[in-house]
Amino acid sequence: MSLTQELIALIRAKPVSDQDLQQAALFSLDAIACAYAGSATGVGEILRGWAAQGDMDGKRQALFMGALTHITETDDLHRASVTHPGCVVVPAVLSMGAKLGSSNEQMLIAILHGFEAMCRIGAAVGPSHYKVWHNTSTCGPFGSAMATATLQALDDEQALNALGNAGTQSSGFWQFMETGAMSKHLHAGRACESGMLATELAAQGFTGSPEILEGKKGFFAAMCADPKPQKILDDPEAIWQLRLTSIKPWPSCRHTHPIIDCALELHRLLDGKQAQKINLKTYQAALDVCDYPEPETEYQAKFSLHHTAAIALLDGEVGLNSFNPEARARSASLRRQTSVSITDPYASSYPVSWGAEVIALSESNESFKVSRKNCRGDPELALDNDELRIKATGLLQHGGLNEDQAGQLCDSVLSTSSENSLVSIFPGFIKHVTG
């Protein structure tokens, strides 16, 4: 059997509990709320203008929603694979589920399957892959394909073809970060669309490579200098990868979150004292992606260890307005007194743990230190259901829903016992954001 065949068998053999379905509903709500919020941004306005031109079938609408979901940097993150599965898998399932009239349970199981495929393959690409390739974009098509193959009840051979053709569409470079270009959002949308296309073709008998992962001219050979193929099938009886995924409390790159978590506590410890210097201790990948001491755009600020540490320390909170020109101007003096070093245990613990340490020196030369092995939103320190609902409601309202509408949408998504409350979510979203 090929790796893809074994992965499909592993996923389809895993039992699904009521708690698994409830968790899938929570992650669905998180992704949906992120999409609404993304529609109310400048990048969202460009995408809405594109969507208004027409020619929007279900796959293109899913691309549209996936791209919007990834804009505000509030979507979920799976640490071991360094992927954002929700922005790829959830729009694909909602789009196809609306088309098929699927039940809530069918859609939530499909989401579990999609997360599992995307995250297991993402964990296997090796650390070198992430230096050039955006894992969400390269591994995302597998997740979208597996999820929609489940929703369409494709047999094992058809699912194998779907994943084979999903993998051959893998793409997405980090080069956009050099100028703060908008490509990252396209990465999420295209990964979503590519997997759906692969599944629809597989349902018609269109074949794909069964050895797309391990073949001599396949995914690992082409894109991974140090792959770890065994990660795909490791620990088959573990809980679903969706339940090992983090939900973000703050709207910035997940690599900045342990820094933010520490800095927010330092803000409380300083108790009104002013910090004059900051020392950040982190792991290599965080510096590789988030080394922007002088962020020139809002998006670069979301990927700046220096800015996020300074603004969290100054304000004692981090929100959607923490990256605009005014916030960047306020953080300038302190972030220029911020240093970053790669230090154990954070360096050696990554990617199992994404930790950090922040040391602040006050104007009176008092030193304050806070460290994190994990941070808020990780499975070890998960947001509770009330916190998740508050986050979702805020994002939905940012996206133009009123309080009652936001509450009703939350209820619809979280009502896992309702037979088909999810089928109206996608068309309702498309109608809202396209007017």
N, C-alpha and C positions, 0 to 999 in steps of 0.2 A: 504493500500500500504506500502511496505517496504521503508526504506530510499533510497535504491539504485533505486527503481522504481521512486520515487519522484525526485531524482537527474537527472535521464535520462529525465524525462518529463520536468523538469526545463530547462535543457540544450537545448533540442530540440525545446523548445518554444521561445528561445531568438532570436530576430532579428539580422541579420548581415548586417552591412553597408559597403560601400566602404572603409571608414576609418578603420573599423575593419579589413578588408582584407589587407589593406596596412600595418597596425601594425603587423599582423600575418606574412607578408612577411619580415618585418624588423627583427622580432625575429627569423625567419627561417634563414635569412642571418647570424645573430649573432651566432646561433648554428653551422651552417655549417663552418663558419670561425674558430670557436673554435675547431672543429673536425680536420680541416687541421693543425692547430697549434699543437694540441695534437699529431699528427702523427710524428712530428719532435722532440719529446722528448725521453728520455731514456725509459720511460714506454711505450711510443708509439712504440718504436722499438721492445719491447717484444711482444706487442699485434700484431704487423705486422708479427713477426715471427710465432706466433700462427696461424694467418690468412693464412699464406703461406702454412700451412700443408694441406689445403683443407677442404672439408666437410662444405662449407660455403653456406648454403641456405640463403634466404632473411632474415630470423629471426636472424641467426648467424651474417650476415653482419650488421644488425641493431644493435645487441649487440656490435659488433666491433666499429661501428661509435659512439654509445652512450657512450661507455667507453672512446674513444678518446676525445669526446667533453668535458668531465669532468676533463681532466688532468691538463690543465693550470690554472684552477680556474678563467677563464675569462667568464664563462657562466652565464646566467641570474639567478635571485633570486626573488622569491615571498615571501615577508616579513611575511604576516599573517600565511602562512603555513610552512615557513622555508624550502621550496623546490626549486630545480632547475628544472623547468619543461621542458625547451628547450632540455636538453641533453637526455631526455627520450621520449618526444612526437615527436619532429621533425624527428629524425632518423627513428622512426616507420612509420611515415606518408610518408617520402620520399621513404623508402624501399617498402612499400605496394603500394604506388602511382605509382612507376615505374613498378611494376608487373602488376597492373591493367590498366595502361595507363590513369590515372586520369587527369582531367583538373586542372589548377591552382586553380580555385575557389573551387573545391571539396577538394583539399589538404589543402588549407588555412582554410576552414570551419572546417575540421577535426582537424587541429591544435588548433583552438579556442576551440573546444569541449574537446580536450584532456587536455589542460591547465585548463579548467573550472573544470573538474572532479578531477584532481590531486590536484589543489589548494584548492577547497572547502573541500575535505576530509582531506587534510593536515591541514587546519585551525581548524579542529574538533578533532584532536588527543589529544590536551591538552599539557601543557608544560612539564609534566613528561616524556612523550613519547620520547622527543628529548634528554633526558639525556642519554639514552641507545641506542635508535633506530635512524637510519639515515632516516629522513622523505622522502628524495628523493627516497630512496630505498623501503621504506614500502608503500608509497602512489603512487609511480611512476607507478606500474602495472595498477592501475585504469586509469591513464591518457593515457597510451599507448593503453589499451583496448578500452576506450571510443573513442579515435581518430580513431583507425582502424575499430571499429564497424561502425562509421559514414562513413568512406571511403568505406566500403564494403556494405553499405546500409542495415545493419542488422535491423530487426524490433525490437520493444521494448522488446519482450520476449527474443530474441536472445542476444540483448545487455545486458539484465539483467543476462543472463547466463555467458556472457563474463566477466562482472565485478565481478560476484560471484567467478569465477575461477581465475581472476586476484588477488583478495584479498587474496585467500587462498595461494598464492605464495609469499606474502609479507615477506620481510626479510631485514637484513642489520644492523649490530651492529657498534657502534663507537669504539670498542675495537682496531681497526687497528691504531688509533691515538697514542697508547702507544709506538709503535715502528716506526711509519711512514710507515707502510705497504701500499701496493697498492690497498687494497680492495675497497676503495671508488670508484674507476673507474669501477670496476666490478659491484658495486651496481647500477650505472646508466645503464650500458649495460644490466644487467640481468633484471632490471625493464622494460626496453624497450622490450626485447625479451619475457618476461613472459606475458605481455599484448597482444602482437601479437599472441602468442600461444593460449591464452584464447579465442581470437576473432575467430581465424581460427577453433578451435574446436566448438565454439558456432554456427558457420555457418553450421556445420555438425550435429547439434542437441545435442551436448554434454552439459549437464546441469551443472549449478553452483548454489550455495545457494542464494536465493533471499534476505536473511537476513544476508549476510556476514558481514555487518557492526555492526548492533545492536543485533544480535543473542546472546544467552546465552553462546555459545562457538565460537563466531565470533571475528572479528578484534578488536573492542573496549574492549571486555572482556579479550582477551588474551594479548593485547599489550599497553593498555592505562589506566593508573591509574586515570586520571582525564579528561576524554573525554568531549567534548562540542558538542554533536550530532546536536544541533540546528544550528551550524555554517554551516552545509552542505546546508541548505535550506534558510539561511538568505538572505534577500534583493534580491529576484530573478530578480528584474528589474534593478539591478546595471549594470554598464558597465562590459564587459568581464574581467575575472580575468587576462587574458593576458595583458590587458592594465593597470593593477595594479601591474605589475611585473617590477622589476628593471633590467637594463642592466649595467653590471660592467664596469667601466673605468679602473680598476686596477686588475692585475692577482693574487689575494689573496682571502682568505676567506672573504665573505661579511661582517662578524662581524668586520673585521679590517678596513672597508672602512670609517666609520665616523672618526676614528682615523687618517687615512691617509689624509682625506680631511682637517681636522684641522691642521695636521702637515705640510702639503704643504703650507697652508697660513702662518703658523708660520715661515716657512723658508723664506718667502718673508718679513715678519715683522722684523725678526732678521737682515736681510740685511747685511749678512756677519759676524755678531756676532756669537760666538760659544755658544751653549747650554751646560750647565753642568749637569742639572737635568731635568727630565720630569715627570709630574704627569698626569696620565690618569684617567678620570672619565667615567664610562660606566655602562652597565647593566649586570645582572648575567649570561645570556646565552653566552655573549661574553667571559667572563672569563672562563666559563665552557669548552668552545671549544678551546679557543685561549690563554691559560695560558702556554706559552712556553718561559720563560725568557732566556733560553739557548738552542735555536734550534740547533739540531745536523744534520739535513738534510734540503734540499731545501724545502721539503714539510712542515716540521714543521715550517720553517721560514714563509711560507705563512699563517700559523695559529698562528703566534706569534704577540700579541698586542705590545710587547716590541720591537721586531725587526722592524715591519712595521712603528711604530712611529719614531724610531731612524733613519731608512734609509730614510724615507720621509723628516725628518727634516734636515738630513745631505745633501742629494742630491737635494732636491727640485723637485724630480720626482720619480715615481715608475713604473718599467717596468718588462719585462720578466727576465732581468738579475739582478734584485734587491734582489734575494734570494740565489744566488750561494755562494760558499765558500768565495770568495773574499768579497762580500757584507756583509756576516755574520761576517767576521773578522773586517771589517770597523765599523760595528754597535756595536761591543762588548762592548766597553768602555761606550758609551752613554746608551745602553739598560740596562747595569748593574746599572745605576743611574736612572732607570725608575720604578716608582711605579704605582700600579693600585688600584682603589677603586670603589665600587659599590655605585652609587650616584643617587638621584633623581635630575631632572625629568626623566633622562634616564632610570633608573630601572623601574619606574612605567609606562612609556610610551611604553615600549616594549611589544608585537611585532608590535603594530600599527606604531610606529616610532622607527628606529634604530639610536639613536643619541649618541653623546659623547662630551667630553670636553678634551682639551689638554692644560696643563700649562707648559711652558718652562721657566726655570731660566737660564739667561745668566751668563757668567763668571764674569760680573760686577754686578751681583745680581739684574739685572732688570728682572721683571716678565712679561711674555707675555701670554695671554690667548685667545683661540679661541674655540667656541662651535658650534655644529651642531645638529639641530633637525632631519633633513634629509640630505642626501648628494648627490653628483653628481651621476646621473644614476637612482635615484629614480623617480617615476612618477611625483613627485612635482618639481623635478629639472632634468627633462629628458634630455639626450643627444639629440641634434637635428640630422636631417637626415645626414648632412654633417659629424658630429662627429662620427656617427655610421658607416658611410661608411669608414671613415679614420681608425677607429678601425678594421673593417672587413678586409680592404685591408692589413693592417699591419700583421694581423694574417694569412691571406691567403698567403702572401709572406713568412712569417716565415715557413709556411707549404710547401713551395717549388714552388709556382706559381710565374711567373714573373708578372710585373706590368700590362701588357696587359691582361694576363689570369685572373688576379684578378679582373680587371675592367669589363671584359666580364661576369665573374661569378656573380658579384654584379648586373649587368644589368639584367641578366637572372632571378635571384631570385626576384628582385624588380619589374619586369614587370608583375604586377598582371593582366593587361588587355590581355596579351598574352594567347592563349588558353591552351598551354601545355608546357611552357618553363621549368617547374619544373621537368618534368619526366626524364630529362637527368642528373639532378644534382647528384642523388645517384649513378648510375652506373659510372659516371665520377669520383666521389670521390673514389669509391672502386678501380677503375682502377689506379688512381693516387697513392694511398697510398699502394697498393699491388704490383705495378710495372708490 
